[in-house]
Amino acid sequence: MTHGESDGLVVDAEVRRGSFVLAVSLAAAPGQVLGLLGPNGAGKSTLLNAVAGLTPVSAGRITLAGQVLDDVDSETFVEAAGRPVGFVFQNYRLFPNLTVAENVAFSPRARGRGRQAARSAAAHWLDRLGLADLAGRRPDQLSGGQAQRVALARALAGEPALLLLDEPLSALDAGTRLDVQTELKRHLADFAGPCLLVTHDALEALVLADRLIVLENGRIVQEGTPAQIARQPATEYVAKLVGLNLYHGRGDGSEVALTGGGSFTVASQDLHGEVLIAVRPSAIVVSSQQPQGSSARNTWPAKITGLSLLADRVRLDLEGQPSALVDVTPAAMAELQLSPGSRVWLTVKATELEVYAPTGRQQPDLSR
């Protein structure tokens, strides 16, 4: 898939780092927050570094608002300092020897603005992000949430056309993260340019991003709205991230023979070929005896191999055909006397099965 020229960010490129190859084709429109998800080593940070100009592409090109930032064929490469890009790093990377105000003023100074103009821009963003009272402090005198806001102010003070956020909330404790997440969403909504957001947190991605791209092994394996990806994960990684069971199978009418063993009867009557089935852990019912007279058409035996407490529920890891993750209440667990090694029966209604076709994601054409 090749994207045409755009007012936003367009990447049709390949980046080689040793034996690892990142090959992606994506676009982010002005005002759009594009979330990048993927396991460690998938290529998320490599992509950000390429867009920022810290790592040159090996093939293809990157454009921003129609300006070519990197193009192997025309031997064009704009250095990082010359790119209108604001970068918020995972650990913020504030200059320890500078005050908060000096940290924020650094960005417009690096873009060529005079000392007074840089100070004015810094004061504006410090005030806007509620940091004016901290202007004279050093980074080691800041809380995690304050440091995150200073890093964002520094990125925005340079008036970037593109914002890059590399796991901007990961260094925060759980108590601070939710408040800062809400604040960050508000500021991103006011940013006119495209934004690339790298995160490992499914909730963070669902809350902050307008659209999601999932990277695995240097390739895009799924792309869509947060709602689409949360409902219909394309890979095991995504399914785990959004807390769903995912099964591969082959459909024939209303029957799906699962690749890992077992089968499901689904609500659809006209399935043909390869399908994916997603099931919420809370949609599967656990019984100590084989259900009798149930209207549910999918019932099978399983053995509990593990369990973990998740806030107000217990998650069971069950081995069977198919295996499954199932959520039950602590009361149900006590009533059914469930423990590792217990043999149980699982039931799920056909209407609780989300059935969809596997997504195929074309790779970029770098032959031009």
C-alpha positions in Angstrom: 0.0 0.0 0.0 1.4 3.4 -1.0 0.1 6.6 0.3 0.0 9.7 -1.8 1.3 13.1 -0.9 -0.5 14.5 2.2 -0.7 17.5 4.4 0.3 15.2 7.2 3.0 12.6 7.7 3.6 9.9 5.1 6.0 7.1 5.6 6.7 4.5 2.9 10.1 3.3 4.0 12.4 0.6 5.1 15.0 0.9 7.9 17.7 -1.6 8.5 19.4 -1.9 11.9 21.8 -4.9 11.8 19.7 -8.0 11.0 16.4 -6.2 11.9 14.4 -4.7 9.0 11.5 -2.3 9.6 9.3 -2.0 6.5 6.1 0.2 6.9 3.6 2.2 4.9 1.5 4.6 7.0 0.0 8.1 7.0 -1.1 10.4 9.8 -3.3 13.4 9.0 -3.0 16.8 10.6 -4.7 16.7 14.1 -4.7 12.9 14.2 -3.1 10.9 17.0 -1.8 7.7 15.5 -1.0 5.1 18.2 1.8 2.6 17.6 1.4 -0.7 19.5 3.6 -3.7 19.5 5.8 -6.0 21.6 9.4 -5.1 22.5 11.6 -5.3 19.4 8.7 -4.7 17.0 10.2 -1.6 15.5 8.2 1.2 17.2 11.2 3.2 18.5 13.0 2.6 15.2 10.1 4.2 13.4 10.1 7.2 15.6 13.9 7.7 15.3 13.6 7.5 11.5 10.8 10.1 11.4 12.8 12.3 13.8 15.9 12.1 11.6 18.0 10.2 14.2 18.1 7.1 11.9 18.2 7.4 8.1 15.9 5.1 6.0 17.5 2.4 3.9 14.8 2.6 1.2 11.7 4.6 0.4 10.8 8.0 1.7 9.3 10.1 4.5 7.4 13.3 3.9 5.8 15.8 6.2 3.3 18.4 4.9 4.5 17.7 1.4 8.2 18.3 2.4 10.6 15.5 1.8 12.5 14.7 5.0 14.2 11.5 3.8 14.3 9.9 0.3 16.9 7.4 -0.7 16.3 7.7 -4.5 16.9 11.5 -4.5 19.5 11.3 -1.8 17.6 13.8 0.3 18.1 13.8 4.1 17.0 16.5 6.4 19.1 16.4 9.7 17.2 16.0 12.9 17.8 19.7 13.9 16.3 20.9 10.7 13.0 18.9 11.0 9.9 20.6 12.5 9.5 17.7 14.9 8.8 17.8 18.7 10.0 14.6 20.5 8.9 13.6 24.0 11.1 10.8 25.1 10.2 7.9 27.4 12.3 9.3 30.3 11.8 12.9 29.2 15.6 13.7 28.9 15.3 17.1 30.5 18.7 18.9 30.9 19.6 18.4 34.6 21.7 21.6 34.7 19.0 23.9 33.3 15.9 25.2 35.0 12.4 24.3 33.8 12.1 27.6 32.0 15.5 27.1 30.3 14.6 23.5 29.3 11.4 24.7 27.6 13.2 27.7 25.9 15.8 25.3 24.5 13.5 24.0 21.9 12.7 27.4 20.2 16.4 28.4 20.5 17.3 25.2 18.7 14.9 26.2 15.9 16.8 29.5 15.4 14.6 31.9 17.4 16.3 34.7 19.4 16.9 34.5 23.2 14.0 36.9 24.0 11.5 35.1 21.6 12.5 31.8 23.1 11.9 33.0 26.6 8.5 34.4 25.6 7.6 31.1 23.9 8.7 29.2 27.0 6.6 31.4 29.3 3.6 30.9 27.1 3.8 27.1 27.3 4.7 27.0 31.0 1.6 29.0 31.7 -0.6 26.9 29.4 0.5 23.7 31.0 0.2 25.0 34.5 4.0 25.1 35.1 4.7 28.8 35.6 5.2 28.3 39.4 8.0 25.7 38.6 9.9 27.9 36.1 12.9 28.3 38.4 13.2 24.6 39.5 15.7 22.0 38.3 14.5 18.7 36.9 15.5 16.8 40.0 13.1 18.9 42.0 10.1 17.8 39.9 7.6 15.0 40.4 7.1 12.5 37.5 3.9 14.3 36.4 5.6 17.7 36.4 8.6 16.4 34.5 6.2 14.9 31.8 4.5 18.2 31.4 7.8 20.1 31.1 8.9 17.6 28.4 5.7 18.2 26.5 6.0 22.0 26.9 9.6 21.8 25.6 8.4 19.8 22.5 5.5 22.2 21.8 7.5 25.4 22.4 9.4 24.8 19.2 6.1 25.0 17.2 6.6 21.6 15.6 4.6 20.4 12.6 4.7 16.9 14.0 4.8 15.5 17.6 6.4 12.2 18.6 5.6 10.7 21.9 7.6 7.6 23.0 5.7 6.0 25.9 5.2 9.4 27.5 3.4 8.0 30.6 5.4 4.9 31.3 7.7 6.5 33.9 4.7 7.6 36.0 3.3 5.8 39.0 -0.3 4.4 38.6 -1.8 7.1 40.8 -0.4 9.9 38.7 -0.8 8.3 35.3 -4.6 8.6 35.0 -4.6 12.4 35.8 -1.7 13.1 33.4 -3.3 10.9 30.7 -6.5 13.1 30.9 -4.4 16.2 30.7 -2.3 14.9 27.8 -5.4 14.0 25.8 -6.7 17.6 26.2 -3.4 19.1 25.0 -3.2 16.6 22.0 -6.7 17.7 21.0 -5.4 21.2 20.6 -2.3 20.2 18.6 -2.9 21.0 14.9 -0.3 18.6 13.4 -0.1 14.8 13.3 1.1 12.9 16.3 2.7 9.5 16.6 2.3 7.9 20.0 4.2 4.8 21.1 2.7 2.8 24.0 2.6 -0.6 25.5 -0.6 0.2 27.4 -3.8 -0.8 25.8 -6.0 1.6 27.8 -3.6 4.5 27.0 -3.8 3.7 23.3 -7.6 3.4 23.4 -8.0 6.7 25.3 -5.4 8.9 23.5 -5.3 7.6 19.9 -7.7 8.3 17.0 -6.3 5.4 15.1 -4.0 2.5 15.9 -1.3 0.6 14.0 0.1 -2.6 15.4 3.7 -3.5 14.6 5.2 -7.0 15.0 8.7 -8.0 13.7 9.1 -4.8 11.7 5.7 -5.1 9.9 2.3 -3.6 10.3 0.0 -6.5 11.2 -3.2 -4.5 11.9 -4.5 -1.0 11.5 -7.9 0.5 12.5 -9.8 2.5 15.0 -9.3 1.7 18.7 -12.8 0.2 18.8 -12.1 -2.0 15.8 -8.9 -3.4 17.2 -10.2 -3.9 20.7 -13.2 -5.9 19.2 -11.4 -7.8 16.5 -7.7 -8.4 17.3 -5.6 -9.8 14.4 -2.8 -11.5 16.4 -2.2 -13.2 19.7 -0.3 -10.2 20.9 -3.2 -7.8 20.3 -5.7 -10.2 21.8 -3.7 -10.4 25.1 -3.3 -6.7 25.1 -7.0 -6.0 24.9 -7.9 -9.0 27.2 -9.6 -11.4 24.7 -9.3 -15.0 23.8 -8.4 -15.4 20.1 -8.9 -18.5 18.0 -8.0 -19.4 14.4 -10.2 -21.8 12.5 -11.9 -22.7 9.2 -15.6 -22.0 8.8 -18.1 -24.2 7.1 -21.7 -22.9 7.4 -22.2 -22.2 11.1 -19.4 -24.5 12.2 -15.8 -23.5 12.8 -13.1 -26.1 13.2 -10.4 -24.6 15.4 -6.7 -24.9 14.4 -5.7 -25.7 17.9 -8.4 -28.4 18.4 -12.1 -28.2 19.2 -14.8 -26.4 17.3 -17.4 -23.6 17.8 -20.9 -23.2 16.5 -21.4 -19.6 15.6 -24.4 -17.4 14.9 -23.6 -16.9 11.2 -24.9 -19.6 8.7 -22.6 -18.9 5.7 -19.0 -19.1 6.8 -16.4 -20.3 4.3 -12.6 -20.4 4.7 -10.3 -19.0 7.3 -11.7 -17.0 10.2 -10.7 -15.5 13.5 -13.0 -15.7 16.6 -12.6 -13.4 19.6 -14.2 -14.2 22.9 -14.3 -12.1 26.1 -13.1 -14.0 29.2 -16.3 -12.9 31.0 -18.5 -14.4 28.3 -17.4 -18.0 29.1 -19.4 -19.7 31.9 -17.7 -22.2 34.2 -19.6 -25.1 35.7 -18.5 -28.0 37.9 -20.8 -30.4 36.1 -21.7 -30.8 32.4 -24.6 -28.4 31.8 -27.9 -30.0 31.0 -30.7 -28.4 29.0 -28.6 -25.3 28.2 -29.5 -23.3 25.1 -25.8 -22.6 24.5 -24.4 -24.8 21.7 -20.7 -24.6 22.7 -19.8 -26.7 25.8 -16.5 -28.5 26.4 -14.4 -29.9 29.3 -11.2 -28.1 30.5 -8.7 -28.2 33.4 -7.6 -25.2 35.4 -3.9 -24.8 35.1 -3.5 -21.4 36.8 -5.4 -18.5 38.3 -4.7 -14.9 39.2 -6.6 -12.1 41.0 -7.5 -9.1 38.9 -9.0 -6.4 41.0 -12.7 -7.5 41.4 -12.4 -10.9 39.6 -10.3 -14.0 39.3 -8.9 -15.0 35.9 -8.6 -18.7 35.2 -6.2 -20.2 32.8 -7.8 -23.3 31.4 -6.4 -26.1 29.2 -8.8 -27.8 26.9 -10.0 -27.9 23.3 -9.9 -25.0 23.0 -7.9 -23.6 25.9 -9.2 -20.3 27.3 -8.9 -17.5 29.8 -12.0 -17.1 31.8 -13.0 -14.5 34.4 -15.2 -15.4 37.4 -16.1 -13.6 40.6 -14.4 -14.5 43.8 -17.8 -15.7 45.1 -18.3 -18.1 42.1 -14.7 -19.4 42.6 -15.5 -20.2 46.3 -18.9 -21.7 45.5 -17.5 -24.0 42.7 -14.4 -24.7 44.8 -12.1 -23.9 41.9 -8.3 -24.4 42.2 -5.4 -25.4 39.9 -6.0 -29.0 38.7 -9.9 -28.7 39.0 -11.7 -30.2 36.0 -14.7 -28.1 34.9 -17.0 -27.5 31.9 -17.0 -24.3 29.9 -20.0 -22.9 28.0 -20.3 -19.9 25.6 -23.2 -18.8 23.6 -22.9 -18.5 19.8 -24.0 -14.9 20.0 -21.0 -14.1 22.3 -18.5 -15.1 19.6 -17.0 -12.3 17.5 -16.3 -13.9 14.1 -14.3 -12.1 11.4 -11.9 -12.6 8.5 -8.1 -12.4 9.1 -6.7 -9.1 8.1 -4.1 -9.0 5.4 -1.8 -6.0 5.5 0.2 -5.2 2.4 3.8 -4.1 2.8 5.1 -0.9 1.2 6.3 -0.9 -2.4 9.8 0.4 -2.3 10.7 -0.3 -5.9 10.1 3.2 -7.2 
